């Protein structure tokens, strides 16, 4: 049985807001796992950040850091973890 973080299917992106050094940015969140996610913004990222605050689909807030940023895409690693049941619920709602 697949879990939320081992499910190989591609899910629709979740909406989010990312607060960092350069202000608040609307993002599309994909590849959500317990440890992190991919972010895509409308504009290029200034670069990696040591601290960012992410609001996921208006329901979960996580702190973390951007491990890398290239163009409009970035990889965020969470400080802590999102519970697998919360991930499953978010992905279920995004798939509707």
Secondary structure, 3 states (H helix, E strand, C coil): CCCCCCCCCCCCCEEEEEEECCEEEEEEEECCCCCEEEEEECCCCCCCCCCEEEEECCCEEEEEEEEEEECCEEEEEECCCCCHHHHHHHHHHHHC
